[in-house]
Structure formats: C-alpha cells, structure tokens
Amino acid sequence: MALPGGLLLRESRPEDEERIGALLTERGDPGDALDHRLVVEDPDAGRSASAVVVDGDRVVSTATLLDEELRLGGVRLPAGQVDLVATDGEYEGRGLVRALLRWAHARSAARGHVVQVMIGIPYFYRLFGYEYAIDIPVSRPLLTAPPAVGAGDAPALRTARAADLPALAALQEQAQRGFDLAMGHAPARWRWLLAHEASTLRVVERAGEVVAVGRTTPVDDGEFHLVEAAAADERAARELLAGVAALAPEARLQVVHRPGTLPATVWHGLLDDTPRAEAEQYYVRIPDPAVLLDRLRPLFRQRLAAAGLDRADGELLLSTYRAHYRIPLGAQEPGAVVTGGTMQGTGPGGGVGVAPDALAALLFGPYGLEGLSRIRPDVYGRGDEELHRALFPPLTSDLLTYYLP
C-alpha cells in the first residue's frame, strides 16, 4: 500500500529484521527486538504476522498481529492482538499507526477473528475503535516472608524447559476454569516465553513432575513481579511463592492476584489487599457487533437455561443507537441475528440500549448490565429485567498475554 510522502506499507521481510529491531529498541525496550524475531521466525506466526512502513530501505513504523482465542463460558472466540507497535520519532503525526492498524484489522478479519484485545498506552487506541472493557488484575506487594515449606524440604524452583510446556499449559488451563472469560497462551507463545527476556518462566518440580508455574520479571528499581501463578496443590503454591521470594530477598516482590485460583487462596494474608487506586483495563475492539452476537448465541442459550428462563416466544432486542439487533429466543437455540438501522429507543416492548463504546464492556466486562447502567446514562435495560440480568451478567476474567500489563 502506497502512503503519502513516498512511503510504502507492506509485510515485513527477512532483510527488514535488523532495522525493525533497532526501531523497537529505540522506541520501546531492547527485549522487543528479540520478541519480534521470535514471532516472525515461528512457523505458527511467520513474516505475515508483521508489517512495516518503509521510506526507501528505512523502516519507520511497524506493528505485529498475534492470533488469540477468548473463551467466554463455553464459547470460543477467535481474536487478534496488535502488539510491537513503534514509529520513528521523525515520522510521528503522519498517520502511520492508523495505516498499520487498518492492515492489522483487515488481516484479523481474514483470519476469522471476531474481536481484538490489546494492552496499550492510555487513550491512544480509542482513536482506532478500541474501548476499555476488561479489568487488568491487581499487583499486590508481599507483606511478609512466606512460611517455611517444611524442614529440610527446600522448594525445587527452576527455570522452565521446552519439555515442561505441556504441563505448564495444563496448569494454566486448570487455573482458568473458574473464570467466566479467559485467554490462555497459544502453543507458539509458550515457545516464545521460554526465550524472551522480559520475563522468565519458573516452575516447581516435585518427584520429576511440574506442580507449579509462574513468570517473574527482572529486578528493576528494587522490585520484581510474580505473575500468572498456577499450582497443582497447596504445597506447590507455597513452594512457588517461597522459591520466587528467595530469588531476590533484598527486593520487593509484587504478586499479580488471580482471585479464585489456588495460589490466591493459599497466599491470603501474605499479600497486601489494599484496593487499587486507579483503573487499569485491557482494550477491546468489536469489528462487527452482528457477527459477534451471532457467535454468542450458544452462550445466551446457556445463560437462559442456567437461569431457568423460558422465552421461546420472545426475542432479545439490543440497540447501539446507530443500529439495532434482534435475536429470536427459540426453545432450543436463539435464532439468527437480524440487524436493523438507527433506533434511539427500544420502544414499548423494551430491550437493551448500549452506546457503541460500551458494548465491549457489556459483553466482556466486570459490571454487567446492571452495573453499567448505574454509571452510564446511555446503557439501560427496559422491560424484561430478569431476562436482561441473565443474558448480561458481570464477568470475572483472566487474560494471559505476551507482554505483561
């Protein structure tokens, strides 16, 4: 794609790698260069996952699209995540990120993704259709040294190896079962996490079996982090925390809290539970609400059944004001989504009204319809309140990402 000023947007090539790495290092972190190479050289991603804007042979902007999968209830949603975004300072303000995001979103659609999620700098990505929707978990300081695991029984903490990956994936899958919304690490990303420098995969091994896993960050300014902790049993959770704390006893250990998981329960009382002062959330973009709602019909059926509601002759009406969507609530499965035009109000029969920039929060967020309607005047439910509460409840979530929030 030709861009103004003689610039060209195209997929990255092997000969670009050194220049991409230099740009990512200059505008981000030195480890980003390695992370980009891990993506584009992996057979599950490849060069087509990355695009650049070039000025002659100079790489002046870049972005990468990663394949993800969200699990919402029993429904799996193909998703994309834009990452490793950087622009040369001399070329800022020329719409290069906007052009790269158009490329990424088109590629995402071609790969069948029905939603995009990402971590990004404050506000900026709202300019490109993203909205804040899913809470980022709280990081809690370790208050006191973990208790001894057992006399003469030091934790067998070590760095993960490639042979450990199936066990790590199984531990994380078990940890995420209690969350309404989850995103795990794809097989390719497990491989990348073994090699990248921004974090280290740590495991606890007992009798030759991996029984706990977590990622640690390097000590920086006197503190380091333990994230994505999962354990097979209480002893393994205690061993993981004690082993990680012993890695740098002079530093402050911050532990990312995953409520409801076994480590979170075992570590209760050891971590500071002071409420977070500022909101932190993942960005979400919904390219086509009708396509996403259609994919969610089995979930709506599950929620109706769980609530014991029979609405065989009814329908769900959802208006985003500039458009509206009707889903017949059939006895066996909600019918196909019917899309209509502008609808400022849902009328005498009632329905759900939600501003377009709050739809992601309604479908994926922690508030549910009731919670959102208390803080957003342009989000409401009229008529069948029991139905609306059942279909749009508050959600717990747990997302595993390449880069840590």
Contacts in CASP RR format, 6 or more apart in sequence:
PFRMAT RR
TARGET T0000
AUTHOR 0000-0000-0000
METHOD contacts of the structure
MODEL  1
MALPGGLLLRESRPEDEERIGALLTERGDPGDALDHRLVVEDPDAGRSAS
AVVVDGDRVVSTATLLDEELRLGGVRLPAGQVDLVATDGEYEGRGLVRAL
LRWAHARSAARGHVVQVMIGIPYFYRLFGYEYAIDIPVSRPLLTAPPAVG
AGDAPALRTARAADLPALAALQEQAQRGFDLAMGHAPARWRWLLAHEAST
LRVVERAGEVVAVGRTTPVDDGEFHLVEAAAADERAARELLAGVAALAPE
ARLQVVHRPGTLPATVWHGLLDDTPRAEAEQYYVRIPDPAVLLDRLRPLF
RQRLAAAGLDRADGELLLSTYRAHYRIPLGAQEPGAVVTGGTMQGTGPGG
GVGVAPDALAALLFGPYGLEGLSRIRPDVYGRGDEELHRALFPPLTSDLL
TYYLP
1 8 0 8 1.000
1 9 0 8 1.000
1 10 0 8 1.000
1 99 0 8 1.000
1 103 0 8 1.000
2 8 0 8 1.000
2 9 0 8 1.000
3 9 0 8 1.000
3 53 0 8 1.000
3 96 0 8 1.000
3 99 0 8 1.000
4 94 0 8 1.000
6 55 0 8 1.000
7 53 0 8 1.000
7 54 0 8 1.000
7 55 0 8 1.000
7 60 0 8 1.000
7 91 0 8 1.000
7 94 0 8 1.000
7 96 0 8 1.000
8 53 0 8 1.000
8 54 0 8 1.000
8 56 0 8 1.000
9 51 0 8 1.000
9 52 0 8 1.000
9 53 0 8 1.000
9 99 0 8 1.000
9 100 0 8 1.000
9 103 0 8 1.000
10 51 0 8 1.000
10 52 0 8 1.000
10 54 0 8 1.000
11 47 0 8 1.000
11 48 0 8 1.000
11 50 0 8 1.000
11 51 0 8 1.000
11 52 0 8 1.000
12 20 0 8 1.000
12 40 0 8 1.000
12 47 0 8 1.000
12 50 0 8 1.000
12 51 0 8 1.000
12 52 0 8 1.000
12 62 0 8 1.000
13 47 0 8 1.000
14 47 0 8 1.000
16 52 0 8 1.000
16 54 0 8 1.000
16 59 0 8 1.000
17 36 0 8 1.000
17 37 0 8 1.000
17 40 0 8 1.000
19 57 0 8 1.000
19 58 0 8 1.000
19 59 0 8 1.000
20 33 0 8 1.000
20 36 0 8 1.000
20 50 0 8 1.000
20 52 0 8 1.000
20 59 0 8 1.000
20 62 0 8 1.000
21 32 0 8 1.000
21 33 0 8 1.000
21 36 0 8 1.000
21 37 0 8 1.000
22 33 0 8 1.000
22 59 0 8 1.000
23 59 0 8 1.000
23 60 0 8 1.000
23 61 0 8 1.000
23 62 0 8 1.000
23 86 0 8 1.000
23 88 0 8 1.000
24 31 0 8 1.000
24 32 0 8 1.000
24 33 0 8 1.000
24 36 0 8 1.000
24 62 0 8 1.000
24 84 0 8 1.000
24 86 0 8 1.000
25 31 0 8 1.000
25 32 0 8 1.000
25 33 0 8 1.000
26 86 0 8 1.000
26 88 0 8 1.000
27 86 0 8 1.000
27 87 0 8 1.000
27 88 0 8 1.000
27 89 0 8 1.000
28 86 0 8 1.000
29 198 0 8 1.000
30 197 0 8 1.000
31 196 0 8 1.000
31 197 0 8 1.000
31 198 0 8 1.000
32 84 0 8 1.000
32 86 0 8 1.000
34 195 0 8 1.000
34 196 0 8 1.000
34 197 0 8 1.000
35 84 0 8 1.000
35 192 0 8 1.000
35 196 0 8 1.000
35 198 0 8 1.000
35 402 0 8 1.000
35 403 0 8 1.000
36 50 0 8 1.000
36 62 0 8 1.000
36 64 0 8 1.000
36 84 0 8 1.000
38 191 0 8 1.000
38 192 0 8 1.000
38 195 0 8 1.000
38 196 0 8 1.000
39 45 0 8 1.000
39 46 0 8 1.000
39 49 0 8 1.000
39 50 0 8 1.000
39 64 0 8 1.000
39 66 0 8 1.000
39 84 0 8 1.000
39 188 0 8 1.000
39 192 0 8 1.000
40 46 0 8 1.000
40 47 0 8 1.000
40 49 0 8 1.000
40 50 0 8 1.000
40 64 0 8 1.000
42 188 0 8 1.000
42 191 0 8 1.000
42 192 0 8 1.000
44 67 0 8 1.000
44 186 0 8 1.000
44 187 0 8 1.000
44 188 0 8 1.000
45 66 0 8 1.000
45 67 0 8 1.000
45 188 0 8 1.000
48 107 0 8 1.000
49 64 0 8 1.000
49 65 0 8 1.000
49 66 0 8 1.000
50 62 0 8 1.000
50 63 0 8 1.000
50 64 0 8 1.000
50 65 0 8 1.000
50 84 0 8 1.000
51 62 0 8 1.000
51 63 0 8 1.000
51 64 0 8 1.000
51 100 0 8 1.000
51 103 0 8 1.000
51 104 0 8 1.000
52 59 0 8 1.000
52 61 0 8 1.000
52 62 0 8 1.000
53 59 0 8 1.000
53 60 0 8 1.000
53 61 0 8 1.000
53 62 0 8 1.000
53 87 0 8 1.000
53 91 0 8 1.000
53 96 0 8 1.000
53 99 0 8 1.000
53 100 0 8 1.000
54 60 0 8 1.000
55 91 0 8 1.000
58 88 0 8 1.000
59 88 0 8 1.000
60 87 0 8 1.000
60 88 0 8 1.000
60 90 0 8 1.000
60 91 0 8 1.000
60 96 0 8 1.000
61 86 0 8 1.000
61 87 0 8 1.000
61 88 0 8 1.000
61 91 0 8 1.000
61 96 0 8 1.000
61 97 0 8 1.000
61 100 0 8 1.000
62 84 0 8 1.000
62 85 0 8 1.000
62 86 0 8 1.000
62 100 0 8 1.000
63 82 0 8 1.000
63 83 0 8 1.000
63 84 0 8 1.000
63 85 0 8 1.000
63 97 0 8 1.000
63 100 0 8 1.000
63 101 0 8 1.000
63 103 0 8 1.000
63 104 0 8 1.000
64 82 0 8 1.000
64 83 0 8 1.000
64 84 0 8 1.000
64 85 0 8 1.000
65 80 0 8 1.000
65 81 0 8 1.000
65 82 0 8 1.000
65 83 0 8 1.000
65 104 0 8 1.000
65 107 0 8 1.000
65 108 0 8 1.000
66 80 0 8 1.000
66 81 0 8 1.000
66 82 0 8 1.000
66 83 0 8 1.000
66 186 0 8 1.000
66 189 0 8 1.000
66 402 0 8 1.000
67 78 0 8 1.000
67 79 0 8 1.000
67 80 0 8 1.000
67 111 0 8 1.000
67 113 0 8 1.000
67 186 0 8 1.000
68 78 0 8 1.000
68 79 0 8 1.000
68 80 0 8 1.000
68 81 0 8 1.000
68 113 0 8 1.000
68 117 0 8 1.000
68 183 0 8 1.000
68 186 0 8 1.000
69 76 0 8 1.000
69 77 0 8 1.000
69 78 0 8 1.000
69 79 0 8 1.000
69 183 0 8 1.000
69 184 0 8 1.000
69 186 0 8 1.000
70 76 0 8 1.000
70 77 0 8 1.000
70 79 0 8 1.000
70 115 0 8 1.000
70 117 0 8 1.000
70 181 0 8 1.000
70 182 0 8 1.000
70 183 0 8 1.000
70 364 0 8 1.000
71 77 0 8 1.000
71 176 0 8 1.000
71 181 0 8 1.000
71 182 0 8 1.000
71 183 0 8 1.000
72 180 0 8 1.000
72 181 0 8 1.000
72 296 0 8 1.000
72 299 0 8 1.000
72 363 0 8 1.000
72 364 0 8 1.000
72 395 0 8 1.000
73 180 0 8 1.000
73 181 0 8 1.000
73 299 0 8 1.000
73 302 0 8 1.000
74 298 0 8 1.000
74 299 0 8 1.000
74 302 0 8 1.000
75 295 0 8 1.000
75 296 0 8 1.000
75 298 0 8 1.000
75 299 0 8 1.000
77 114 0 8 1.000
77 115 0 8 1.000
77 292 0 8 1.000
77 295 0 8 1.000
78 111 0 8 1.000
78 112 0 8 1.000
78 113 0 8 1.000
78 114 0 8 1.000
79 113 0 8 1.000
79 114 0 8 1.000
79 115 0 8 1.000
79 116 0 8 1.000
79 117 0 8 1.000
79 183 0 8 1.000
80 108 0 8 1.000
80 111 0 8 1.000
80 113 0 8 1.000
80 115 0 8 1.000
80 116 0 8 1.000
80 117 0 8 1.000
81 116 0 8 1.000
81 117 0 8 1.000
81 118 0 8 1.000
81 401 0 8 1.000
81 402 0 8 1.000
82 101 0 8 1.000
82 104 0 8 1.000
82 116 0 8 1.000
82 118 0 8 1.000
83 118 0 8 1.000
83 119 0 8 1.000
83 402 0 8 1.000
83 403 0 8 1.000
85 97 0 8 1.000
85 100 0 8 1.000
87 96 0 8 1.000
87 97 0 8 1.000
97 128 0 8 1.000
98 127 0 8 1.000
98 128 0 8 1.000
101 128 0 8 1.000
105 116 0 8 1.000
105 285 0 8 1.000
105 287 0 8 1.000
108 116 0 8 1.000
108 287 0 8 1.000
109 287 0 8 1.000
113 287 0 8 1.000
114 287 0 8 1.000
114 288 0 8 1.000
114 291 0 8 1.000
114 292 0 8 1.000
114 295 0 8 1.000
115 284 0 8 1.000
115 285 0 8 1.000
115 286 0 8 1.000
115 287 0 8 1.000
115 292 0 8 1.000
115 360 0 8 1.000
116 130 0 8 1.000
116 284 0 8 1.000
116 285 0 8 1.000
116 287 0 8 1.000
117 134 0 8 1.000
117 183 0 8 1.000
117 282 0 8 1.000
117 283 0 8 1.000
117 284 0 8 1.000
117 285 0 8 1.000
117 399 0 8 1.000
118 125 0 8 1.000
118 130 0 8 1.000
118 282 0 8 1.000
118 283 0 8 1.000
118 285 0 8 1.000
119 136 0 8 1.000
119 282 0 8 1.000
119 283 0 8 1.000
119 401 0 8 1.000
119 403 0 8 1.000
119 405 0 8 1.000
120 283 0 8 1.000
125 283 0 8 1.000
126 132 0 8 1.000
126 283 0 8 1.000
126 357 0 8 1.000
128 285 0 8 1.000
129 285 0 8 1.000
130 283 0 8 1.000
130 284 0 8 1.000
130 285 0 8 1.000
131 283 0 8 1.000
131 284 0 8 1.000
131 285 0 8 1.000
131 357 0 8 1.000
131 358 0 8 1.000
131 359 0 8 1.000
131 360 0 8 1.000
131 361 0 8 1.000
132 279 0 8 1.000
132 281 0 8 1.000
132 282 0 8 1.000
132 283 0 8 1.000
132 284 0 8 1.000
132 361 0 8 1.000
133 281 0 8 1.000
133 282 0 8 1.000
133 283 0 8 1.000
133 284 0 8 1.000
133 360 0 8 1.000
133 361 0 8 1.000
133 363 0 8 1.000
133 364 0 8 1.000
133 365 0 8 1.000
134 181 0 8 1.000
134 281 0 8 1.000
134 282 0 8 1.000
134 284 0 8 1.000
134 364 0 8 1.000
134 365 0 8 1.000
134 366 0 8 1.000
134 397 0 8 1.000
134 399 0 8 1.000
135 279 0 8 1.000
135 280 0 8 1.000
135 281 0 8 1.000
135 282 0 8 1.000
135 365 0 8 1.000
135 366 0 8 1.000
135 397 0 8 1.000
136 280 0 8 1.000
136 281 0 8 1.000
136 282 0 8 1.000
136 405 0 8 1.000
137 256 0 8 1.000
137 257 0 8 1.000
137 258 0 8 1.000
137 259 0 8 1.000
137 398 0 8 1.000
137 405 0 8 1.000
138 256 0 8 1.000
138 257 0 8 1.000
138 276 0 8 1.000
139 225 0 8 1.000
139 254 0 8 1.000
139 255 0 8 1.000
139 256 0 8 1.000
139 257 0 8 1.000
140 254 0 8 1.000
140 255 0 8 1.000
140 256 0 8 1.000
140 257 0 8 1.000
140 271 0 8 1.000
140 272 0 8 1.000
140 273 0 8 1.000
140 274 0 8 1.000
141 252 0 8 1.000
141 253 0 8 1.000
141 254 0 8 1.000
141 255 0 8 1.000
141 271 0 8 1.000
141 272 0 8 1.000
142 241 0 8 1.000
142 245 0 8 1.000
142 252 0 8 1.000
142 253 0 8 1.000
142 254 0 8 1.000
142 255 0 8 1.000
142 270 0 8 1.000
142 271 0 8 1.000
142 272 0 8 1.000
143 269 0 8 1.000
143 270 0 8 1.000
143 271 0 8 1.000
143 272 0 8 1.000
144 270 0 8 1.000
145 245 0 8 1.000
146 238 0 8 1.000
146 241 0 8 1.000
146 242 0 8 1.000
146 243 0 8 1.000
146 245 0 8 1.000
146 270 0 8 1.000
147 238 0 8 1.000
147 242 0 8 1.000
148 242 0 8 1.000
149 155 0 8 1.000
149 235 0 8 1.000
149 238 0 8 1.000
149 239 0 8 1.000
149 242 0 8 1.000
155 204 0 8 1.000
155 239 0 8 1.000
155 240 0 8 1.000
155 242 0 8 1.000
155 243 0 8 1.000
155 246 0 8 1.000
156 204 0 8 1.000
156 205 0 8 1.000
156 206 0 8 1.000
156 239 0 8 1.000
157 202 0 8 1.000
157 203 0 8 1.000
157 204 0 8 1.000
157 239 0 8 1.000
157 240 0 8 1.000
157 243 0 8 1.000
157 244 0 8 1.000
157 246 0 8 1.000
157 247 0 8 1.000
158 202 0 8 1.000
158 203 0 8 1.000
158 205 0 8 1.000
159 200 0 8 1.000
159 201 0 8 1.000
159 202 0 8 1.000
159 203 0 8 1.000
160 168 0 8 1.000
160 194 0 8 1.000
160 201 0 8 1.000
160 202 0 8 1.000
160 203 0 8 1.000
160 210 0 8 1.000
160 213 0 8 1.000
161 194 0 8 1.000
162 191 0 8 1.000
162 194 0 8 1.000
164 201 0 8 1.000
164 203 0 8 1.000
164 210 0 8 1.000
164 213 0 8 1.000
165 187 0 8 1.000
165 190 0 8 1.000
165 191 0 8 1.000
165 194 0 8 1.000
167 203 0 8 1.000
167 209 0 8 1.000
167 210 0 8 1.000
167 213 0 8 1.000
168 190 0 8 1.000
168 201 0 8 1.000
168 203 0 8 1.000
168 210 0 8 1.000
168 213 0 8 1.000
169 185 0 8 1.000
169 187 0 8 1.000
169 190 0 8 1.000
171 210 0 8 1.000
171 212 0 8 1.000
171 213 0 8 1.000
171 230 0 8 1.000
171 231 0 8 1.000
171 232 0 8 1.000
172 184 0 8 1.000
172 185 0 8 1.000
172 213 0 8 1.000
172 228 0 8 1.000
172 230 0 8 1.000
172 400 0 8 1.000
173 184 0 8 1.000
174 230 0 8 1.000
174 232 0 8 1.000
175 230 0 8 1.000
175 258 0 8 1.000
175 261 0 8 1.000
175 262 0 8 1.000
175 398 0 8 1.000
176 182 0 8 1.000
176 184 0 8 1.000
176 398 0 8 1.000
178 260 0 8 1.000
178 396 0 8 1.000
179 396 0 8 1.000
179 397 0 8 1.000
179 398 0 8 1.000
180 393 0 8 1.000
180 395 0 8 1.000
180 396 0 8 1.000
180 397 0 8 1.000
181 364 0 8 1.000
181 365 0 8 1.000
181 395 0 8 1.000
181 396 0 8 1.000
181 397 0 8 1.000
181 398 0 8 1.000
181 399 0 8 1.000
182 397 0 8 1.000
182 398 0 8 1.000
182 399 0 8 1.000
183 398 0 8 1.000
183 399 0 8 1.000
183 400 0 8 1.000
183 401 0 8 1.000
184 399 0 8 1.000
184 400 0 8 1.000
185 193 0 8 1.000
185 400 0 8 1.000
189 402 0 8 1.000
192 402 0 8 1.000
193 199 0 8 1.000
193 201 0 8 1.000
193 215 0 8 1.000
193 402 0 8 1.000
194 201 0 8 1.000
198 217 0 8 1.000
198 403 0 8 1.000
198 404 0 8 1.000
199 215 0 8 1.000
199 216 0 8 1.000
199 217 0 8 1.000
199 227 0 8 1.000
199 404 0 8 1.000
200 215 0 8 1.000
200 216 0 8 1.000
200 217 0 8 1.000
200 218 0 8 1.000
201 213 0 8 1.000
201 214 0 8 1.000
201 215 0 8 1.000
202 213 0 8 1.000
202 214 0 8 1.000
202 215 0 8 1.000
202 216 0 8 1.000
202 240 0 8 1.000
202 244 0 8 1.000
203 210 0 8 1.000
203 212 0 8 1.000
203 213 0 8 1.000
203 214 0 8 1.000
204 210 0 8 1.000
204 211 0 8 1.000
204 212 0 8 1.000
204 213 0 8 1.000
204 231 0 8 1.000
204 236 0 8 1.000
204 239 0 8 1.000
204 240 0 8 1.000
204 243 0 8 1.000
205 211 0 8 1.000
206 236 0 8 1.000
206 239 0 8 1.000
211 231 0 8 1.000
211 232 0 8 1.000
211 233 0 8 1.000
211 235 0 8 1.000
211 236 0 8 1.000
211 239 0 8 1.000
212 229 0 8 1.000
212 230 0 8 1.000
212 231 0 8 1.000
212 232 0 8 1.000
212 236 0 8 1.000
212 237 0 8 1.000
212 239 0 8 1.000
212 240 0 8 1.000
212 263 0 8 1.000
213 228 0 8 1.000
213 229 0 8 1.000
213 230 0 8 1.000
213 231 0 8 1.000
213 240 0 8 1.000
214 226 0 8 1.000
214 227 0 8 1.000
214 228 0 8 1.000
214 229 0 8 1.000
214 230 0 8 1.000
214 240 0 8 1.000
214 244 0 8 1.000
215 226 0 8 1.000
215 227 0 8 1.000
215 228 0 8 1.000
215 404 0 8 1.000
216 224 0 8 1.000
216 225 0 8 1.000
216 226 0 8 1.000
216 227 0 8 1.000
216 244 0 8 1.000
216 247 0 8 1.000
217 224 0 8 1.000
217 225 0 8 1.000
217 227 0 8 1.000
217 404 0 8 1.000
218 224 0 8 1.000
219 248 0 8 1.000
219 251 0 8 1.000
222 250 0 8 1.000
222 251 0 8 1.000
222 252 0 8 1.000
223 251 0 8 1.000
223 252 0 8 1.000
223 253 0 8 1.000
223 254 0 8 1.000
224 247 0 8 1.000
224 248 0 8 1.000
224 251 0 8 1.000
224 252 0 8 1.000
224 253 0 8 1.000
224 254 0 8 1.000
225 253 0 8 1.000
225 254 0 8 1.000
225 255 0 8 1.000
225 256 0 8 1.000
225 404 0 8 1.000
226 240 0 8 1.000
226 241 0 8 1.000
226 244 0 8 1.000
226 253 0 8 1.000
226 254 0 8 1.000
226 255 0 8 1.000
226 256 0 8 1.000
227 255 0 8 1.000
227 256 0 8 1.000
227 404 0 8 1.000
228 256 0 8 1.000
228 258 0 8 1.000
228 400 0 8 1.000
229 237 0 8 1.000
229 240 0 8 1.000
229 241 0 8 1.000
229 255 0 8 1.000
229 256 0 8 1.000
229 258 0 8 1.000
229 261 0 8 1.000
229 263 0 8 1.000
230 261 0 8 1.000
230 262 0 8 1.000
230 263 0 8 1.000
231 237 0 8 1.000
231 240 0 8 1.000
231 262 0 8 1.000
231 263 0 8 1.000
231 266 0 8 1.000
233 262 0 8 1.000
234 262 0 8 1.000
234 266 0 8 1.000
237 262 0 8 1.000
237 263 0 8 1.000
237 266 0 8 1.000
237 267 0 8 1.000
238 266 0 8 1.000
240 263 0 8 1.000
241 255 0 8 1.000
241 263 0 8 1.000
241 266 0 8 1.000
241 267 0 8 1.000
241 270 0 8 1.000
244 253 0 8 1.000
245 253 0 8 1.000
255 267 0 8 1.000
255 271 0 8 1.000
257 264 0 8 1.000
257 271 0 8 1.000
258 264 0 8 1.000
258 398 0 8 1.000
259 396 0 8 1.000
280 405 0 8 1.000
282 399 0 8 1.000
282 405 0 8 1.000
284 360 0 8 1.000
284 361 0 8 1.000
284 364 0 8 1.000
285 360 0 8 1.000
286 292 0 8 1.000
286 359 0 8 1.000
286 360 0 8 1.000
286 363 0 8 1.000
289 320 0 8 1.000
289 323 0 8 1.000
289 325 0 8 1.000
289 356 0 8 1.000
289 359 0 8 1.000
290 325 0 8 1.000
290 337 0 8 1.000
290 339 0 8 1.000
292 363 0 8 1.000
293 318 0 8 1.000
293 325 0 8 1.000
293 327 0 8 1.000
293 337 0 8 1.000
294 336 0 8 1.000
294 337 0 8 1.000
296 363 0 8 1.000
297 327 0 8 1.000
297 333 0 8 1.000
297 334 0 8 1.000
297 335 0 8 1.000
297 336 0 8 1.000
297 337 0 8 1.000
298 333 0 8 1.000
300 316 0 8 1.000
300 327 0 8 1.000
300 329 0 8 1.000
300 334 0 8 1.000
300 391 0 8 1.000
301 332 0 8 1.000
301 333 0 8 1.000
301 334 0 8 1.000
303 390 0 8 1.000
303 391 0 8 1.000
303 393 0 8 1.000
304 310 0 8 1.000
304 311 0 8 1.000
304 329 0 8 1.000
304 387 0 8 1.000
304 390 0 8 1.000
304 391 0 8 1.000
306 390 0 8 1.000
307 386 0 8 1.000
307 389 0 8 1.000
307 390 0 8 1.000
309 386 0 8 1.000
309 387 0 8 1.000
309 390 0 8 1.000
310 331 0 8 1.000
311 329 0 8 1.000
311 330 0 8 1.000
311 384 0 8 1.000
311 387 0 8 1.000
312 329 0 8 1.000
312 330 0 8 1.000
312 331 0 8 1.000
313 329 0 8 1.000
314 328 0 8 1.000
314 329 0 8 1.000
314 330 0 8 1.000
315 326 0 8 1.000
315 327 0 8 1.000
315 328 0 8 1.000
315 329 0 8 1.000
316 326 0 8 1.000
316 327 0 8 1.000
316 329 0 8 1.000
316 334 0 8 1.000
316 351 0 8 1.000
316 352 0 8 1.000
316 387 0 8 1.000
316 391 0 8 1.000
317 324 0 8 1.000
317 325 0 8 1.000
317 326 0 8 1.000
317 346 0 8 1.000
317 349 0 8 1.000
317 350 0 8 1.000
317 351 0 8 1.000
317 352 0 8 1.000
318 324 0 8 1.000
318 325 0 8 1.000
318 326 0 8 1.000
318 327 0 8 1.000
318 351 0 8 1.000
318 352 0 8 1.000
318 353 0 8 1.000
318 354 0 8 1.000
319 325 0 8 1.000
319 343 0 8 1.000
319 344 0 8 1.000
319 345 0 8 1.000
319 346 0 8 1.000
319 351 0 8 1.000
319 352 0 8 1.000
319 353 0 8 1.000
319 354 0 8 1.000
320 353 0 8 1.000
320 354 0 8 1.000
320 355 0 8 1.000
320 356 0 8 1.000
320 359 0 8 1.000
321 342 0 8 1.000
321 343 0 8 1.000
321 344 0 8 1.000
321 345 0 8 1.000
321 353 0 8 1.000
321 355 0 8 1.000
321 356 0 8 1.000
321 378 0 8 1.000
322 341 0 8 1.000
322 342 0 8 1.000
322 356 0 8 1.000
323 339 0 8 1.000
323 340 0 8 1.000
323 341 0 8 1.000
323 342 0 8 1.000
323 343 0 8 1.000
324 339 0 8 1.000
324 340 0 8 1.000
324 341 0 8 1.000
324 342 0 8 1.000
324 343 0 8 1.000
324 346 0 8 1.000
325 337 0 8 1.000
325 338 0 8 1.000
325 339 0 8 1.000
325 340 0 8 1.000
326 337 0 8 1.000
326 338 0 8 1.000
326 340 0 8 1.000
327 334 0 8 1.000
327 335 0 8 1.000
327 336 0 8 1.000
327 337 0 8 1.000
327 338 0 8 1.000
328 334 0 8 1.000
328 335 0 8 1.000
328 336 0 8 1.000
328 338 0 8 1.000
329 335 0 8 1.000
345 353 0 8 1.000
346 352 0 8 1.000
346 353 0 8 1.000
346 381 0 8 1.000
346 382 0 8 1.000
347 382 0 8 1.000
349 382 0 8 1.000
349 383 0 8 1.000
350 381 0 8 1.000
350 382 0 8 1.000
350 383 0 8 1.000
350 384 0 8 1.000
351 381 0 8 1.000
351 382 0 8 1.000
351 383 0 8 1.000
351 384 0 8 1.000
351 388 0 8 1.000
352 362 0 8 1.000
352 369 0 8 1.000
352 380 0 8 1.000
352 381 0 8 1.000
352 382 0 8 1.000
352 388 0 8 1.000
352 392 0 8 1.000
353 378 0 8 1.000
353 379 0 8 1.000
353 380 0 8 1.000
353 381 0 8 1.000
353 382 0 8 1.000
354 362 0 8 1.000
354 372 0 8 1.000
354 378 0 8 1.000
354 379 0 8 1.000
355 376 0 8 1.000
355 378 0 8 1.000
355 379 0 8 1.000
358 372 0 8 1.000
358 376 0 8 1.000
358 378 0 8 1.000
358 379 0 8 1.000
361 367 0 8 1.000
361 372 0 8 1.000
362 368 0 8 1.000
362 369 0 8 1.000
362 372 0 8 1.000
362 379 0 8 1.000
362 392 0 8 1.000
363 392 0 8 1.000
364 395 0 8 1.000
364 397 0 8 1.000
365 394 0 8 1.000
365 395 0 8 1.000
365 397 0 8 1.000
366 394 0 8 1.000
366 395 0 8 1.000
366 396 0 8 1.000
366 397 0 8 1.000
367 375 0 8 1.000
367 394 0 8 1.000
368 392 0 8 1.000
368 393 0 8 1.000
368 394 0 8 1.000
368 395 0 8 1.000
369 379 0 8 1.000
369 381 0 8 1.000
369 388 0 8 1.000
369 389 0 8 1.000
369 391 0 8 1.000
369 392 0 8 1.000
369 393 0 8 1.000
370 389 0 8 1.000
370 394 0 8 1.000
371 394 0 8 1.000
372 379 0 8 1.000
373 379 0 8 1.000
373 380 0 8 1.000
373 381 0 8 1.000
381 388 0 8 1.000
END
